[in-house]
């Protein structure tokens, strides 16, 4: 997520900011006519980005006069928070008309996440055919392939010729959402193969589709998690992936642009989780659109849990009260030692989260990983321990105290590296997403245990 | 990066693992013939995944007998480490023949990253036309649009008819890499518009291209960073994005599957950086393929830097030596207080990195963000401070000590929240990627300053 700016990016930012600035000026001057025409020509994603940054009641002044087709496209790109606020003000009939114009997977998303309290009324007010499709999609769990698919794909018969396929495409194209790949179905609706529009166009007109199609297919089930869908599409460089039931009965298609949205959403969600925030829901929304109290509710849970875990450091310290009282200098090194342990553990956990996510590391590699990380931690510990020993002497610590600090660093780094590898691996094995193992969690785990290691070494070396 | 398993995923994992298992068994039995046929039918990405997990010398037994076309496709998907090891064993002529078969942006990548020491010889041994294209791509910086683009796109003239465009597509399709979008150029090679293959196919055969094309274009410059390319493609739901010089002279096209690879790479790179590891280079490679010493070299730099920063905690503690000696119980709360500060700061920094990456927050929002995070930190601090106060009393701390701890939590949470917001915002303003602001960095910054806050409060409240 670099934000280095290139030439073209700078132009683009100017466009956004200029547009937003123009909108603000026009709002202040009560002269919206001047920007409306300009806005209506912009890409729906750009209009949505401007609306996301405006305060709620003002959004209506921009949104309401847009043609209904464009409105639907803008809603498709708007943040959850803004969508909720906008839709809550509209009568059922108007919302239903917008939903009817969305791709049905998006309509299902809006119904489930943005206006769940009005779902029934809205389904009743939508066109029956659309409502039926939405009901079907909503059967599947959140973030599943079934929720993302579209039924509007091109269906070919295996004995069609390429020429007939082109004629069919011309006939249905306005009703089909994705046309880069065409799907070959048998009379029972089972998927037999895929052929790209490109292949059909360049083939001789009389060539039969079953001689053109690729029947060695990668498909997903409707229950497949959206991240798995993204992984398969990126692994195989697909432009769309079919969703089928066992027995290959074809349900729908997930186009690549939906997959890109998943990758963007999940990538940034992972950063949040790694920072110690629950993913999902309102926290995924644009920074300024989340009410502060919602942020705090989300944050405080984890912090309290970590706080309680962290109180064990106090328990450890109290049990070494005498030693600390006799050598006060011992406590000077406490933050340094547990801080270094936490940093080492955070590095390891990020490496493992990535390795597990990309399937480079699997559960059965557990011991291989632990061996590697123990050795790595030991080597890192020896380097940092040497530096710590020297630094402690420079602080005029006694040589035995300096030795204690050096040895403690070696032990804590080795330990932190092992914990940083073990926790995500165990999470993975018990089917918890390793990405919930955040840096703060590992830091906290390492703090109390690292302290105990340090003070035990001190007791032994200093003989207190 | 969830790794929850769905039904279809389970099947896929079995396939991979089974394949790998079969390969291992066949290797052990010295009977590779049995798996070769099976492997040759697999997707190149799957073969690459198996090769990535094998030890180096054994890879040749699988790789060498593959047909050269398939070899090229496998190299296209292989990790850097494996590519390096494989190519280093081959004579120049053989590598050149592989490179000639890759998409030229991939060939440039291999030359620049995997075999830089043999670049000159290889360029001389490649087909002159390909070598020229690669030289052109290598002019552009690493991770730029210019490096990712392909020159092999479909070029239409504005006065062609749809029918003529189809005839042209049939003629050139075998030499063109991406055909989902067709590009309309004027005689000087300037980009006038884009039309999708779909639109050309469904249009009446006599309709002119300049009446079909979309001329309101989003383009990138060859120097544009790959993350900006990904952001634009995901924002506008494109299947490809054209690369142009100022004046719209068209250079090439970046197809969506390359963009997906960028999103996957950057998403996981961000996790590494947030964990306190430098991104890029060898650290991005599959977990088990990175030599341990390379990992340690990469990790120790940051750890040493943080270690030095962390030694300031010792300086702070030594300057409060008397206070700590007179109230030993003060030191029991040190890890708890700085740990909580670090956790709070890590949460905030992850929120800001995300907000900046998605352009929800900009540099000029600095004060708005700081106000918000100060208030948020204060509220979180009041909640946690209340809990800390109670917990300290439970530990039979004196009420003044408990009050000190409670007040310190309020102050440290507010402070950590502000620092967690300020540091990435400042990094962004001075054009450093905020994603390098890792959780360990914030934790370390908060440690020394948080300690000073705590001990100053203690001095005041306890009157020591």
Interface residues (C-beta under 8 A of the other chain):
Chain A: X1 X2 X3 X4 X5 X6 X7 X8 X9 X12 X13 X16 X17 X41 X43 X45 X49 X52 X144 X166 X169 X170 X173 X179 X180 X197 X198 X201 X202 X216 X218 X219 X220 X221 X223 X224 X225 X227 X228 X232 X233 X234 X235 X236 X237 X238 X239 X256 X257 X259 X260 X261 X263 X264 X266 X267 X268 X270 X271 X272 X274 X275 X276 X277 X286 X287 X288 X292 X295 X296 X299 X300 X302 X303 X304 X306 X307 X310 X311 X313 X314 X317 X318 X321 X324 X325 X328 X331 X332 X333 X334 X335 X336 X338 X339 X340 X342 X343 X344 X346 X347 X348 X349 X350 X351 X352 X353 X354 X355 X356 X357 X358 X359 X360 X361 X362 X365 X368 X369 X372 X375 X376 X379 X380 X383 X384 X387 X388 X391 X395 X428 X431 X433 X434 X435 X438 X439 X440 X443 X444 X447 X448 X451
Chain B: X1 X2 X3 X4 X5 X6 X7 X8 X9 X12 X13 X16 X17 X41 X43 X45 X49 X52 X144 X166 X169 X170 X173 X179 X180 X197 X198 X201 X202 X216 X218 X219 X220 X221 X223 X224 X225 X227 X228 X232 X233 X234 X235 X236 X237 X238 X239 X246 X256 X257 X259 X260 X261 X263 X264 X266 X267 X268 X270 X271 X272 X274 X275 X276 X277 X286 X287 X288 X292 X295 X296 X299 X300 X302 X303 X304 X306 X307 X310 X311 X313 X314 X317 X318 X321 X324 X325 X328 X331 X332 X333 X334 X335 X336 X338 X339 X340 X342 X343 X344 X346 X347 X348 X349 X350 X351 X352 X353 X354 X355 X356 X357 X358 X359 X360 X361 X362 X365 X368 X369 X372 X375 X376 X379 X380 X383 X384 X387 X388 X391 X395 X428 X431 X433 X434 X435 X438 X439 X440 X443 X444 X447 X448 X451
